[in-house]
Amino acid sequence: MNDFFTPIRWRQDTLQLLDQTRLPVEETWLDCETPEQVADAIRCLAVRGAPAIGVAAAYGLVLGSDRFDEVSKLLGTSP
């Protein structure tokens, strides 16, 4: 039996976030396939706590990384 629980999980190129606005009444997961969806989840407080927000934001970068062919474009800087 696995007693490990996490409010964030990665499944088949999709970030799944536990919607903390629905707790403790129900367990609802949000499927995020774009960085915009991750940002919306953070804004609406579905993700709470600085560590969880940081991890979710990092995954948001991963979801959006295919949009950039160079690190400088991702960071908005010139080489």
PDB file of N, CA, C and O in Angstrom:
ATOM      1  N   MET A   1       0.839  -1.180   0.000  1.00  0.00           N
ATOM      2  CA  MET A   1       0.000   0.000   0.000  1.00  0.00           C
ATOM      3  C   MET A   1       0.883   1.242   0.000  1.00  0.00           C
ATOM      4  O   MET A   1       1.846   1.326   0.762  1.00  0.00           O
ATOM      5  N   ASN A   2       0.554   2.200  -0.851  1.00  0.00           N
ATOM      6  CA  ASN A   2       1.326   3.423  -0.965  1.00  0.00           C
ATOM      7  C   ASN A   2       0.627   4.532  -0.188  1.00  0.00           C
ATOM      8  O   ASN A   2      -0.500   4.907  -0.511  1.00  0.00           O
ATOM      9  N   ASP A   3       1.296   5.056   0.836  1.00  0.00           N
ATOM     10  CA  ASP A   3       0.728   6.124   1.663  1.00  0.00           C
ATOM     11  C   ASP A   3       1.140   7.513   1.167  1.00  0.00           C
ATOM     12  O   ASP A   3       0.783   8.518   1.781  1.00  0.00           O
ATOM     13  N   PHE A   4       1.895   7.576   0.054  1.00  0.00           N
ATOM     14  CA  PHE A   4       2.378   8.841  -0.469  1.00  0.00           C
ATOM     15  C   PHE A   4       1.255   9.574  -1.195  1.00  0.00           C
ATOM     16  O   PHE A   4       0.531   8.983  -1.996  1.00  0.00           O
ATOM     17  N   PHE A   5       1.117  10.865  -0.907  1.00  0.00           N
ATOM     18  CA  PHE A   5       0.101  11.680  -1.570  1.00  0.00           C
ATOM     19  C   PHE A   5       0.735  12.994  -2.003  1.00  0.00           C
ATOM     20  O   PHE A   5       1.526  13.582  -1.265  1.00  0.00           O
ATOM     21  N   THR A   6       0.391  13.444  -3.178  1.00  0.00           N
ATOM     22  CA  THR A   6       0.883  14.720  -3.671  1.00  0.00           C
ATOM     23  C   THR A   6      -0.250  15.468  -4.368  1.00  0.00           C
ATOM     24  O   THR A   6      -1.069  14.839  -5.038  1.00  0.00           O
ATOM     25  N   PRO A   7      -0.319  16.775  -4.231  1.00  0.00           N
ATOM     26  CA  PRO A   7      -1.367  17.545  -4.905  1.00  0.00           C
ATOM     27  C   PRO A   7      -1.025  17.860  -6.361  1.00  0.00           C
ATOM     28  O   PRO A   7      -1.804  18.508  -7.060  1.00  0.00           O
ATOM     29  N   ILE A   8       0.154  17.395  -6.818  1.00  0.00           N
ATOM     30  CA  ILE A   8       0.597  17.644  -8.186  1.00  0.00           C
ATOM     31  C   ILE A   8       1.101  16.333  -8.772  1.00  0.00           C
ATOM     32  O   ILE A   8       1.883  15.621  -8.142  1.00  0.00           O
ATOM     33  N   ARG A   9       0.647  16.018  -9.983  1.00  0.00           N
ATOM     34  CA  ARG A   9       1.146  14.809 -10.646  1.00  0.00           C
ATOM     35  C   ARG A   9       1.224  15.037 -12.149  1.00  0.00           C
ATOM     36  O   ARG A   9       0.454  15.809 -12.721  1.00  0.00           O
ATOM     37  N   TRP A  10       2.168  14.349 -12.771  1.00  0.00           N
ATOM     38  CA  TRP A  10       2.414  14.449 -14.200  1.00  0.00           C
ATOM     39  C   TRP A  10       1.979  13.141 -14.844  1.00  0.00           C
ATOM     40  O   TRP A  10       2.492  12.075 -14.506  1.00  0.00           O
ATOM     41  N   ARG A  11       1.035  13.226 -15.769  1.00  0.00           N
ATOM     42  CA  ARG A  11       0.529  12.025 -16.441  1.00  0.00           C
ATOM     43  C   ARG A  11       0.396  12.293 -17.933  1.00  0.00           C
ATOM     44  O   ARG A  11      -0.379  13.153 -18.352  1.00  0.00           O
ATOM     45  N   GLN A  12       1.148  11.559 -18.723  1.00  0.00           N
ATOM     46  CA  GLN A  12       1.036  11.608 -20.191  1.00  0.00           C
ATOM     47  C   GLN A  12       1.011  13.038 -20.737  1.00  0.00           C
ATOM     48  O   GLN A  12       0.053  13.437 -21.399  1.00  0.00           O
ATOM     49  N   ASP A  13       2.050  13.794 -20.461  1.00  0.00           N
ATOM     50  CA  ASP A  13       2.202  15.174 -20.950  1.00  0.00           C
ATOM     51  C   ASP A  13       1.131  16.131 -20.432  1.00  0.00           C
ATOM     52  O   ASP A  13       0.889  17.174 -21.040  1.00  0.00           O
ATOM     53  N   THR A  14       0.499  15.791 -19.334  1.00  0.00           N
ATOM     54  CA  THR A  14      -0.517  16.647 -18.721  1.00  0.00           C
ATOM     55  C   THR A  14      -0.183  16.827 -17.242  1.00  0.00           C
ATOM     56  O   THR A  14       0.113  15.862 -16.538  1.00  0.00           O
ATOM     57  N   LEU A  15      -0.234  18.062 -16.791  1.00  0.00           N
ATOM     58  CA  LEU A  15      -0.055  18.337 -15.370  1.00  0.00           C
ATOM     59  C   LEU A  15      -1.417  18.258 -14.707  1.00  0.00           C
ATOM     60  O   LEU A  15      -2.358  18.931 -15.128  1.00  0.00           O
ATOM     61  N   GLN A  16      -1.525  17.446 -13.680  1.00  0.00           N
ATOM     62  CA  GLN A  16      -2.772  17.326 -12.926  1.00  0.00           C
ATOM     63  C   GLN A  16      -2.574  17.982 -11.564  1.00  0.00           C
ATOM     64  O   GLN A  16      -1.644  17.661 -10.823  1.00  0.00           O
ATOM     65  N   LEU A  17      -3.474  18.906 -11.261  1.00  0.00           N
ATOM     66  CA  LEU A  17      -3.401  19.646 -10.006  1.00  0.00           C
ATOM     67  C   LEU A  17      -4.644  19.370  -9.172  1.00  0.00           C
ATOM     68  O   LEU A  17      -5.764  19.416  -9.680  1.00  0.00           O
ATOM     69  N   LEU A  18      -4.442  19.087  -7.909  1.00  0.00           N
ATOM     70  CA  LEU A  18      -5.556  18.935  -6.993  1.00  0.00           C
ATOM     71  C   LEU A  18      -6.182  20.306  -6.778  1.00  0.00           C
ATOM     72  O   LEU A  18      -5.505  21.237  -6.343  1.00  0.00           O
ATOM     73  N   ASP A  19      -7.458  20.434  -7.076  1.00  0.00           N
ATOM     74  CA  ASP A  19      -8.156  21.711  -6.907  1.00  0.00           C
ATOM     75  C   ASP A  19      -8.438  21.911  -5.426  1.00  0.00           C
ATOM     76  O   ASP A  19      -9.385  21.346  -4.880  1.00  0.00           O
ATOM     77  N   GLN A  20      -7.612  22.715  -4.788  1.00  0.00           N
ATOM     78  CA  GLN A  20      -7.717  22.894  -3.346  1.00  0.00           C
ATOM     79  C   GLN A  20      -8.903  23.762  -2.943  1.00  0.00           C
ATOM     80  O   GLN A  20      -9.232  23.844  -1.760  1.00  0.00           O
ATOM     81  N   THR A  21      -9.545  24.408  -3.907  1.00  0.00           N
ATOM     82  CA  THR A  21     -10.752  25.173  -3.580  1.00  0.00           C
ATOM     83  C   THR A  21     -11.931  24.248  -3.319  1.00  0.00           C
ATOM     84  O   THR A  21     -12.924  24.672  -2.727  1.00  0.00           O
ATOM     85  N   ARG A  22     -11.844  22.998  -3.747  1.00  0.00           N
ATOM     86  CA  ARG A  22     -12.939  22.036  -3.575  1.00  0.00           C
ATOM     87  C   ARG A  22     -12.806  21.205  -2.299  1.00  0.00           C
ATOM     88  O   ARG A  22     -13.743  20.506  -1.912  1.00  0.00           O
ATOM     89  N   LEU A  23     -11.652  21.278  -1.649  1.00  0.00           N
ATOM     90  CA  LEU A  23     -11.430  20.506  -0.425  1.00  0.00           C
ATOM     91  C   LEU A  23     -12.149  21.161   0.745  1.00  0.00           C
ATOM     92  O   LEU A  23     -12.302  22.382   0.714  1.00  0.00           O
ATOM     93  N   PRO A  24     -12.588  20.477   1.738  1.00  0.00           N
ATOM     94  CA  PRO A  24     -12.538  19.039   1.958  1.00  0.00           C
ATOM     95  C   PRO A  24     -13.780  18.304   1.443  1.00  0.00           C
ATOM     96  O   PRO A  24     -13.930  17.105   1.681  1.00  0.00           O
ATOM     97  N   VAL A  25     -14.652  18.998   0.753  1.00  0.00           N
ATOM     98  CA  VAL A  25     -15.915  18.395   0.306  1.00  0.00           C
ATOM     99  C   VAL A  25     -15.691  17.325  -0.743  1.00  0.00           C
ATOM    100  O   VAL A  25     -16.280  16.247  -0.673  1.00  0.00           O
ATOM    101  N   GLU A  26     -14.827  17.624  -1.731  1.00  0.00           N
ATOM    102  CA  GLU A  26     -14.584  16.643  -2.778  1.00  0.00           C
ATOM    103  C   GLU A  26     -13.158  16.742  -3.295  1.00  0.00           C
ATOM    104  O   GLU A  26     -12.498  17.772  -3.156  1.00  0.00           O
ATOM    105  N   GLU A  27     -12.699  15.653  -3.894  1.00  0.00           N
ATOM    106  CA  GLU A  27     -11.380  15.607  -4.514  1.00  0.00           C
ATOM    107  C   GLU A  27     -11.565  15.771  -6.023  1.00  0.00           C
ATOM    108  O   GLU A  27     -12.102  14.895  -6.701  1.00  0.00           O
ATOM    109  N   THR A  28     -11.109  16.912  -6.523  1.00  0.00           N
ATOM    110  CA  THR A  28     -11.233  17.216  -7.948  1.00  0.00           C
ATOM    111  C   THR A  28      -9.854  17.541  -8.493  1.00  0.00           C
ATOM    112  O   THR A  28      -9.094  18.285  -7.873  1.00  0.00           O
ATOM    113  N   TRP A  29      -9.530  16.980  -9.657  1.00  0.00           N
ATOM    114  CA  TRP A  29      -8.244  17.222 -10.284  1.00  0.00           C
ATOM    115  C   TRP A  29      -8.432  18.061 -11.540  1.00  0.00           C
ATOM    116  O   TRP A  29      -9.357  17.830 -12.319  1.00  0.00           O
ATOM    117  N   LEU A  30      -7.551  19.034 -11.731  1.00  0.00           N
ATOM    118  CA  LEU A  30      -7.558  19.870 -12.921  1.00  0.00           C
ATOM    119  C   LEU A  30      -6.491  19.350 -13.879  1.00  0.00           C
ATOM    120  O   LEU A  30      -5.345  19.149 -13.477  1.00  0.00           O
ATOM    121  N   ASP A  31      -6.852  19.134 -15.127  1.00  0.00           N
ATOM    122  CA  ASP A  31      -5.894  18.723 -16.147  1.00  0.00           C
ATOM    123  C   ASP A  31      -5.395  19.966 -16.866  1.00  0.00           C
ATOM    124  O   ASP A  31      -6.177  20.693 -17.479  1.00  0.00           O
ATOM    125  N   CYS A  32      -4.111  20.204 -16.791  1.00  0.00           N
ATOM    126  CA  CYS A  32      -3.504  21.378 -17.426  1.00  0.00           C
ATOM    127  C   CYS A  32      -2.585  20.912 -18.548  1.00  0.00           C
ATOM    128  O   CYS A  32      -1.637  20.160 -18.323  1.00  0.00           O
ATOM    129  N   GLU A  33      -2.882  21.367 -19.746  1.00  0.00           N
ATOM    130  CA  GLU A  33      -2.076  21.005 -20.912  1.00  0.00           C
ATOM    131  C   GLU A  33      -1.331  22.203 -21.488  1.00  0.00           C
ATOM    132  O   GLU A  33      -0.543  22.048 -22.421  1.00  0.00           O
ATOM    133  N   THR A  34      -1.568  23.400 -20.943  1.00  0.00           N
ATOM    134  CA  THR A  34      -0.902  24.608 -21.412  1.00  0.00           C
ATOM    135  C   THR A  34      -0.417  25.417 -20.216  1.00  0.00           C
ATOM    136  O   THR A  34      -0.941  25.266 -19.112  1.00  0.00           O
ATOM    137  N   PRO A  35       0.584  26.277 -20.425  1.00  0.00           N
ATOM    138  CA  PRO A  35       1.038  27.121 -19.321  1.00  0.00           C
ATOM    139  C   PRO A  35      -0.058  28.084 -18.855  1.00  0.00           C
ATOM    140  O   PRO A  35      -0.107  28.445 -17.679  1.00  0.00           O
ATOM    141  N   GLU A  36      -0.927  28.496 -19.766  1.00  0.00           N
ATOM    142  CA  GLU A  36      -2.023  29.389 -19.400  1.00  0.00           C
ATOM    143  C   GLU A  36      -2.986  28.721 -18.414  1.00  0.00           C
ATOM    144  O   GLU A  36      -3.483  29.373 -17.496  1.00  0.00           O
ATOM    145  N   GLN A  37      -3.244  27.446 -18.598  1.00  0.00           N
ATOM    146  CA  GLN A  37      -4.117  26.720 -17.677  1.00  0.00           C
ATOM    147  C   GLN A  37      -3.475  26.616 -16.293  1.00  0.00           C
ATOM    148  O   GLN A  37      -4.163  26.708 -15.277  1.00  0.00           O
ATOM    149  N   VAL A  38      -2.167  26.428 -16.258  1.00  0.00           N
ATOM    150  CA  VAL A  38      -1.457  26.373 -14.976  1.00  0.00           C
ATOM    151  C   VAL A  38      -1.543  27.733 -14.286  1.00  0.00           C
ATOM    152  O   VAL A  38      -1.818  27.810 -13.089  1.00  0.00           O
ATOM    153  N   ALA A  39      -1.309  28.802 -15.044  1.00  0.00           N
ATOM    154  CA  ALA A  39      -1.382  30.148 -14.474  1.00  0.00           C
ATOM    155  C   ALA A  39      -2.776  30.444 -13.932  1.00  0.00           C
ATOM    156  O   ALA A  39      -2.916  31.047 -12.868  1.00  0.00           O
ATOM    157  N   ASP A  40      -3.801  30.024 -14.657  1.00  0.00           N
ATOM    158  CA  ASP A  40      -5.178  30.223 -14.185  1.00  0.00           C
ATOM    159  C   ASP A  40      -5.429  29.465 -12.882  1.00  0.00           C
ATOM    160  O   ASP A  40      -6.080  29.984 -11.975  1.00  0.00           O
ATOM    161  N   ALA A  41      -4.914  28.240 -12.791  1.00  0.00           N
ATOM    162  CA  ALA A  41      -5.088  27.445 -11.564  1.00  0.00           C
ATOM    163  C   ALA A  41      -4.419  28.129 -10.377  1.00  0.00           C
ATOM    164  O   ALA A  41      -4.950  28.114  -9.267  1.00  0.00           O
ATOM    165  N   ILE A  42      -3.253  28.729 -10.613  1.00  0.00           N
ATOM    166  CA  ILE A  42      -2.555  29.442  -9.542  1.00  0.00           C
ATOM    167  C   ILE A  42      -3.344  30.698  -9.153  1.00  0.00           C
ATOM    168  O   ILE A  42      -3.520  30.985  -7.969  1.00  0.00           O
ATOM    169  N   ARG A  43      -3.815  31.443 -10.157  1.00  0.00           N
ATOM    170  CA  ARG A  43      -4.559  32.680  -9.894  1.00  0.00           C
ATOM    171  C   ARG A  43      -5.846  32.438  -9.106  1.00  0.00           C
ATOM    172  O   ARG A  43      -6.193  33.223  -8.223  1.00  0.00           O
ATOM    173  N   CYS A  44      -6.550  31.358  -9.425  1.00  0.00           N
ATOM    174  CA  CYS A  44      -7.831  31.112  -8.755  1.00  0.00           C
ATOM    175  C   CYS A  44      -7.657  30.338  -7.446  1.00  0.00           C
ATOM    176  O   CYS A  44      -8.637  29.899  -6.846  1.00  0.00           O
ATOM    177  N   LEU A  45      -6.410  30.174  -7.009  1.00  0.00           N
ATOM    178  CA  LEU A  45      -6.066  29.529  -5.742  1.00  0.00           C
ATOM    179  C   LEU A  45      -6.377  28.035  -5.694  1.00  0.00           C
ATOM    180  O   LEU A  45      -6.549  27.470  -4.614  1.00  0.00           O
ATOM    181  N   ALA A  46      -6.450  27.393  -6.866  1.00  0.00           N
ATOM    182  CA  ALA A  46      -6.571  25.932  -6.872  1.00  0.00           C
ATOM    183  C   ALA A  46      -5.273  25.319  -6.370  1.00  0.00           C
ATOM    184  O   ALA A  46      -5.271  24.222  -5.811  1.00  0.00           O
ATOM    185  N   VAL A  47      -4.171  26.030  -6.572  1.00  0.00           N
ATOM    186  CA  VAL A  47      -2.859  25.627  -6.052  1.00  0.00           C
ATOM    187  C   VAL A  47      -2.515  26.612  -4.945  1.00  0.00           C
ATOM    188  O   VAL A  47      -2.541  27.825  -5.154  1.00  0.00           O
ATOM    189  N   ARG A  48      -2.194  26.091  -3.776  1.00  0.00           N
ATOM    190  CA  ARG A  48      -1.912  26.964  -2.624  1.00  0.00           C
ATOM    191  C   ARG A  48      -0.600  26.572  -1.970  1.00  0.00           C
ATOM    192  O   ARG A  48      -0.203  25.406  -1.959  1.00  0.00           O
ATOM    193  N   GLY A  49       0.051  27.572  -1.433  1.00  0.00           N
ATOM    194  CA  GLY A  49       1.321  27.352  -0.742  1.00  0.00           C
ATOM    195  C   GLY A  49       2.484  27.619  -1.673  1.00  0.00           C
ATOM    196  O   GLY A  49       2.486  27.174  -2.821  1.00  0.00           O
ATOM    197  N   ALA A  50       3.477  28.349  -1.175  1.00  0.00           N
ATOM    198  CA  ALA A  50       4.610  28.748  -1.998  1.00  0.00           C
ATOM    199  C   ALA A  50       5.320  27.571  -2.675  1.00  0.00           C
ATOM    200  O   ALA A  50       5.613  27.663  -3.867  1.00  0.00           O
ATOM    201  N   PRO A  51       5.610  26.470  -1.972  1.00  0.00           N
ATOM    202  CA  PRO A  51       6.284  25.361  -2.653  1.00  0.00           C
ATOM    203  C   PRO A  51       5.445  24.772  -3.789  1.00  0.00           C
ATOM    204  O   PRO A  51       5.976  24.507  -4.867  1.00  0.00           O
ATOM    205  N   ALA A  52       4.163  24.566  -3.569  1.00  0.00           N
ATOM    206  CA  ALA A  52       3.303  23.992  -4.611  1.00  0.00           C
ATOM    207  C   ALA A  52       3.160  24.951  -5.793  1.00  0.00           C
ATOM    208  O   ALA A  52       3.136  24.520  -6.946  1.00  0.00           O
ATOM    209  N   ILE A  53       3.068  26.240  -5.509  1.00  0.00           N
ATOM    210  CA  ILE A  53       2.971  27.228  -6.583  1.00  0.00           C
ATOM    211  C   ILE A  53       4.251  27.214  -7.418  1.00  0.00           C
ATOM    212  O   ILE A  53       4.191  27.258  -8.647  1.00  0.00           O
ATOM    213  N   GLY A  54       5.396  27.153  -6.762  1.00  0.00           N
ATOM    214  CA  GLY A  54       6.674  27.104  -7.476  1.00  0.00           C
ATOM    215  C   GLY A  54       6.804  25.877  -8.359  1.00  0.00           C
ATOM    216  O   GLY A  54       7.244  25.974  -9.505  1.00  0.00           O
ATOM    217  N   VAL A  55       6.426  24.730  -7.832  1.00  0.00           N
ATOM    218  CA  VAL A  55       6.500  23.491  -8.614  1.00  0.00           C
ATOM    219  C   VAL A  55       5.526  23.533  -9.783  1.00  0.00           C
ATOM    220  O   VAL A  55       5.885  23.157 -10.898  1.00  0.00           O
ATOM    221  N   ALA A  56       4.304  23.984  -9.545  1.00  0.00           N
ATOM    222  CA  ALA A  56       3.310  24.090 -10.617  1.00  0.00           C
ATOM    223  C   ALA A  56       3.801  25.045 -11.703  1.00  0.00           C
ATOM    224  O   ALA A  56       3.658  24.755 -12.891  1.00  0.00           O
ATOM    225  N   ALA A  57       4.374  26.173 -11.308  1.00  0.00           N
ATOM    226  CA  ALA A  57       4.884  27.140 -12.277  1.00  0.00           C
ATOM    227  C   ALA A  57       6.017  26.535 -13.109  1.00  0.00           C
ATOM    228  O   ALA A  57       6.095  26.770 -14.315  1.00  0.00           O
ATOM    229  N   ALA A  58       6.886  25.764 -12.474  1.00  0.00           N
ATOM    230  CA  ALA A  58       7.975  25.110 -13.213  1.00  0.00           C
ATOM    231  C   ALA A  58       7.418  24.135 -14.241  1.00  0.00           C
ATOM    232  O   ALA A  58       7.905  24.076 -15.370  1.00  0.00           O
ATOM    233  N   TYR A  59       6.404  23.371 -13.859  1.00  0.00           N
ATOM    234  CA  TYR A  59       5.759  22.479 -14.823  1.00  0.00           C
ATOM    235  C   TYR A  59       5.086  23.277 -15.935  1.00  0.00           C
ATOM    236  O   TYR A  59       5.052  22.832 -17.082  1.00  0.00           O
ATOM    237  N   GLY A  60       4.550  24.453 -15.605  1.00  0.00           N
ATOM    238  CA  GLY A  60       3.975  25.316 -16.633  1.00  0.00           C
ATOM    239  C   GLY A  60       5.007  25.698 -17.675  1.00  0.00           C
ATOM    240  O   GLY A  60       4.702  25.750 -18.866  1.00  0.00           O
ATOM    241  N   LEU A  61       6.239  25.968 -17.231  1.00  0.00           N
ATOM    242  CA  LEU A  61       7.323  26.248 -18.175  1.00  0.00           C
ATOM    243  C   LEU A  61       7.595  25.043 -19.063  1.00  0.00           C
ATOM    244  O   LEU A  61       7.824  25.191 -20.263  1.00  0.00           O
ATOM    245  N   VAL A  62       7.569  23.864 -18.483  1.00  0.00           N
ATOM    246  CA  VAL A  62       7.775  22.649 -19.275  1.00  0.00           C
ATOM    247  C   VAL A  62       6.678  22.526 -20.334  1.00  0.00           C
ATOM    248  O   VAL A  62       6.960  22.209 -21.490  1.00  0.00           O
ATOM    249  N   LEU A  63       5.441  22.775 -19.942  1.00  0.00           N
ATOM    250  CA  LEU A  63       4.335  22.676 -20.897  1.00  0.00           C
ATOM    251  C   LEU A  63       4.483  23.676 -22.041  1.00  0.00           C
ATOM    252  O   LEU A  63       4.050  23.399 -23.159  1.00  0.00           O
ATOM    253  N   GLY A  64       5.077  24.814 -21.781  1.00  0.00           N
ATOM    254  CA  GLY A  64       5.231  25.827 -22.811  1.00  0.00           C
ATOM    255  C   GLY A  64       6.565  25.786 -23.534  1.00  0.00           C
ATOM    256  O   GLY A  64       6.788  26.560 -24.464  1.00  0.00           O
ATOM    257  N   SER A  65       7.446  24.899 -23.123  1.00  0.00           N
ATOM    258  CA  SER A  65       8.802  24.892 -23.680  1.00  0.00           C
ATOM    259  C   SER A  65       8.845  24.555 -25.163  1.00  0.00           C
ATOM    260  O   SER A  65       9.789  24.950 -25.848  1.00  0.00           O
ATOM    261  N   ASP A  66       7.873  23.852 -25.671  1.00  0.00           N
ATOM    262  CA  ASP A  66       7.886  23.504 -27.095  1.00  0.00           C
ATOM    263  C   ASP A  66       7.619  24.727 -27.983  1.00  0.00           C
ATOM    264  O   ASP A  66       7.791  24.656 -29.200  1.00  0.00           O
ATOM    265  N   ARG A  67       7.208  25.828 -27.390  1.00  0.00           N
ATOM    266  CA  ARG A  67       6.947  27.061 -28.144  1.00  0.00           C
ATOM    267  C   ARG A  67       8.224  27.829 -28.456  1.00  0.00           C
ATOM    268  O   ARG A  67       8.213  28.746 -29.277  1.00  0.00           O
ATOM    269  N   PHE A  68       9.316  27.461 -27.811  1.00  0.00           N
ATOM    270  CA  PHE A  68      10.561  28.214 -27.940  1.00  0.00           C
ATOM    271  C   PHE A  68      11.668  27.311 -28.463  1.00  0.00           C
ATOM    272  O   PHE A  68      11.866  26.201 -27.968  1.00  0.00           O
ATOM    273  N   ASP A  69      12.385  27.798 -29.469  1.00  0.00           N
ATOM    274  CA  ASP A  69      13.484  27.007 -29.998  1.00  0.00           C
ATOM    275  C   ASP A  69      14.836  27.461 -29.444  1.00  0.00           C
ATOM    276  O   ASP A  69      15.857  26.819 -29.692  1.00  0.00           O
ATOM    277  N   GLU A  70      14.843  28.556 -28.700  1.00  0.00           N
ATOM    278  CA  GLU A  70      16.067  29.044 -28.083  1.00  0.00           C
ATOM    279  C   GLU A  70      15.766  29.545 -26.671  1.00  0.00           C
ATOM    280  O   GLU A  70      14.697  30.097 -26.407  1.00  0.00           O
ATOM    281  N   VAL A  71      16.717  29.344 -25.780  1.00  0.00           N
ATOM    282  CA  VAL A  71      16.535  29.778 -24.397  1.00  0.00           C
ATOM    283  C   VAL A  71      16.346  31.292 -24.336  1.00  0.00           C
ATOM    284  O   VAL A  71      15.566  31.778 -23.517  1.00  0.00           O
ATOM    285  N   SER A  72      17.046  32.048 -25.189  1.00  0.00           N
ATOM    286  CA  SER A  72      16.926  33.502 -25.155  1.00  0.00           C
ATOM    287  C   SER A  72      15.496  33.950 -25.468  1.00  0.00           C
ATOM    288  O   SER A  72      15.031  34.948 -24.916  1.00  0.00           O
ATOM    289  N   LYS A  73      14.796  33.228 -26.345  1.00  0.00           N
ATOM    290  CA  LYS A  73      13.407  33.575 -26.652  1.00  0.00           C
ATOM    291  C   LYS A  73      12.509  33.269 -25.447  1.00  0.00           C
ATOM    292  O   LYS A  73      11.573  34.016 -25.163  1.00  0.00           O
ATOM    293  N   LEU A  74      12.793  32.189 -24.753  1.00  0.00           N
ATOM    294  CA  LEU A  74      12.025  31.828 -23.569  1.00  0.00           C
ATOM    295  C   LEU A  74      12.177  32.891 -22.484  1.00  0.00           C
ATOM    296  O   LEU A  74      11.203  33.267 -21.832  1.00  0.00           O
ATOM    297  N   LEU A  75      13.402  33.369 -22.298  1.00  0.00           N
ATOM    298  CA  LEU A  75      13.674  34.341 -21.253  1.00  0.00           C
ATOM    299  C   LEU A  75      13.417  35.773 -21.678  1.00  0.00           C
ATOM    300  O   LEU A  75      13.433  36.683 -20.848  1.00  0.00           O
ATOM    301  N   GLY A  76      13.178  35.983 -22.981  1.00  0.00           N
ATOM    302  CA  GLY A  76      12.917  37.319 -23.476  1.00  0.00           C
ATOM    303  C   GLY A  76      14.167  38.186 -23.523  1.00  0.00           C
ATOM    304  O   GLY A  76      14.086  39.412 -23.444  1.00  0.00           O
ATOM    305  N   THR A  77      15.324  37.540 -23.651  1.00  0.00           N
ATOM    306  CA  THR A  77      16.583  38.259 -23.739  1.00  0.00           C
ATOM    307  C   THR A  77      17.230  38.004 -25.084  1.00  0.00           C
ATOM    308  O   THR A  77      16.872  37.055 -25.782  1.00  0.00           O
ATOM    309  N   SER A  78      18.171  38.840 -25.445  1.00  0.00           N
ATOM    310  CA  SER A  78      18.920  38.590 -26.682  1.00  0.00           C
ATOM    311  C   SER A  78      20.253  37.979 -26.343  1.00  0.00           C
ATOM    312  O   SER A  78      20.823  38.276 -25.294  1.00  0.00           O
ATOM    313  N   PRO A  79      20.765  37.121 -27.221  1.00  0.00           N
ATOM    314  CA  PRO A  79      22.032  36.426 -26.931  1.00  0.00           C
ATOM    315  C   PRO A  79      23.216  37.354 -26.836  1.00  0.00           C
ATOM    316  O   PRO A  79      24.336  36.904 -26.597  1.00  0.00           O
TER     317      PRO A  79
END
